[in-house]
Amino acid sequence: MQRRLFLQHSAFLMASLGLSSYKFPFDTPYKIKELRNGVGVFTERGGTIAFASTSKGIAVVDSQFPEQSNHLIEALKGMSENPIKLLFNTHHHGDHSGGNISFKGIVEHVIAHENSLKNQKAVAEKQNTVEKQLFPDITYQDTHKEKLGKETIKMHYFGAGHTNGDSIIHFERANVAHCGDLVFNRRYPVVDRNAGASMSSWINVLDKINATFDKDTIFVFGHAFDPEKITGTHEDIKAFKNYLEQLLGYVSQEIKAGKSKEEILKTTAIPNVPEWKGDGIIRSLTAAYDELSSK
């Protein structure tokens, strides 16, 4: 165990110095990659996790599931003797907040948008899993800011998108912004209409993201078709916006042409966006049809 922690710590120091992006030199179920100025990403099972290691402690964005969060906590303890201070949730879905419980008694605060907390509580009560949750104890409406060492972490809420409670978490010094599931990179997205999702609003949210962050920002995405592409640029956000626009335009056209929902759901590819892939096209088509039909 000591050798493992030493290797983890050494590898991250090398990455932090810009010498390499790395994978651990032994078998682990997860990967960690340094991005910039002590901010890195952790991937295993579920939505992408980001973290920032500072002289005053560690901040984490999202938590996947309990097993994965335990792996993350072990790795972070191997990298730094500083405590894990803050846990941010981009939204309430279990693959992003289910691992919160692993941080119980470890972090000082869990922070999310107020709608994310409402959604998390509603789902937990419905599924009778309240005791398996660590709910946010700090919520906000529009923006929220925390200071940790030299890093400032600012949360932004731009409106309904993937849900009605999606946050963008920006590590301002490192200039790394975690978009959560507001961006599915080249992968068919989940659109949670039961939790207030709106694709028409989502398009506006993506415009606000591109207008708010500068050209040097590294964006972290909740999911990607290629697991190596869970980070990207403004161009990836514009591409996802185009996907949503093409999807809504196509389904609207089909509805006007008199097609039934069942006929539309037989579509195997959205025109003009062939790079979007995966097994979720029916989810996209269903959500688009339901949103357009409810107007």
Secondary structure by P-SEA (a helix, b strand, c coil): caaaaaaaaaaaaaaaaccccccccccccbbbbbcccccccccccccbbbbbbcccbbbbcccccaaaaaaaaaaaaaaccccccbbbbcccccccccccccccccccbbbbcaaaaaaaaaaaaaacccccccccccccccbbbbbcccbbbbbbbcccccccbbbbbbcccccbbbbcccccccccccccccccccaaaaaaaaaaaaacccccbbbbbccccccccccccaaaaaaaaaaaaaaaaaaaaaaaacccccccccccccccccccccccaaaaaaaaaaaaaac
